[in-house]
Amino acid sequence: MANLGGLFIVLVVGGAVWIAFRYAQDLMRAQSAIQALNDSLEQRVLERTKELQRANDEIQRFAYIVSHDLRAPLVNVMGFTGEFEAGLASVRAHLDRQPMDGDDAAASEARRAVAEDMPEAIGFIRASTSKMDRLINAILALSRQGGRTLNPEPVAMRALLESVVASFRHQAGEQHCTIDIEGHLPVLVSDRLALEQVFGNLLDNAIKYLDPARTGRIAIRGRVEDGRLVFDVVDNGRGIPPQDHERIFELFRRSGVQDRPGEGIGLAYVRTLIRRLQGEVAVESVPGQGSVFRISLPRSLTQLSEKHAHDA
């Protein structure tokens, strides 16, 4: 009987060992499969990242080349417009010296064309070439920004924002609006110039689209959220319709009544910069109430940059 009991114990222990061995084998196979899947996924992500980087580089080169190719004929148009304007002035001076008593219908039409129609046409040409020149400069600026090497450094955000706000004091004063800096604004390791350009463009946009029917109020608020720094640029301006919340970040796109100077470049520039800083930008807005432009940034660009450089 004792032998049977011992045999039973051996069988139970042996069965347990066998089950544990099988479980360990299954676990190892599962871990190997997961590791292989992770390796494959990381490789695909790396390849996709390289493809996107190559595409981005090509877009920047294309924008730069196209901008230069457009500038040459534009300069010619602007130059010949000046010559045409100078020639027109000579023709007008000559006609002004001629007596008007004997003018026939054709002569009267010529005088009117020289005095009114042609100067108006020249004005349209100059306005169009000036706009194209600004657009070309904007494309060049975006392409150059995409190629500029970022310089991560410790940035005291309160001091940086105070400096940016100070540069808008006169503009804000003319609009009778206040600009406040609120909340937790710690030191951020990032590119100082890019940050100045981001908040400068957002403030310029907020001031430009204030509602003249009420006193303008703009606030920049900072906080830490899920290990990242979040900044809200809040205004009580005109607001933006929901259908335009995404398109305003597209190049040459604007929202609402076009009664303010601009080419629809600033917010596209902001998004380009924010993405280079490994951040995100979005807008919440209600027409007639105002807008909130929310920026989320990593606390340290250095760590992310080194990781991406290593992955590449």
C-alpha positions, 0 to 999 in steps of 0.5 A: 500500500505504501508503495502505491502511495509513493508511486502516486506521489511520484506520478503527481509530482512528475505530472506537475513538472511536465505541465510546468515544463510545457507551460515554460515552453509555451511561455518562451515561444510566446515571448519569442513571438512577441519579441519577433513582432516587436522587432518587425514593428520597430523595423517597419516604423523605422523604415516608414520614418525614413521614408517620411523624412526623405519625402519631407526633404524632397518637398523642402527642396522642391519648394525652394527650387520652385520659389527661386524659379518663380522669383526670376520672372516675377522680378522681370514683371516688376521691373518692366512694370516700373519701366511701363509706368515711367513711359506712361508718365512721359506720354501723359506729360506730352498729352497734357501739353497738347491743346484739348480744343481740337480733340476728337473722340479717339484723342479723348479716349486716349487721354482718359486711358492714360489718365485713368485706365492704365494707372489703374491697371498698373496698380493691379499689376503691382498689387498682384506682384507684391502678393506673389512676392510675399507668398514666395518669401513665405514658401522660402521661409517654410523651406528654410525652417524645415532645414534649420538645425534645432538648438535645444537649450534650457529656456525659462518660459516665463522670461521668454513669454514676457519678452515676446509679449513686450514686443507686442505692447504697442500693437496691443495698445492700439487695439486697447487689449490686455495680454496676461501670462498665467500659470506654471511656466517651468524651464523647458529644454527646446529651441528658443528661436522656434518658441519665440516664433510660435508664440509671436505668430499666435499673439499676432493672430490673436490681436489681429482678429480681436472683436472691436465690439468689446475690450480685447483680452489675451492670456497665455497659460501654462501647465504640466499635463502627463509629463508634457508642457501645455500652453493655451493662448486664449483670446476673446476675439471673433472666433473660428467656425468649426469647419475651419478649425483644421484648414486654418493650419493649411498654407494660404488658408484663412477663415472668416471675413478677409478684412485683415492683412495677411496671406494665411501663412502664420498658422501653417508656420506655427504647425511646422515649427511645433511638429519639429519641436515634437509637439502638437497644436490644436484649436478650440473656438466658438464664433463670437466668443473667442479661441484657444490655441493649445500647444503640447510640448515635451519637457526636453527636446534633447532626449527626443532628438537623440533618440530619433537620431539613433533610430535613423 
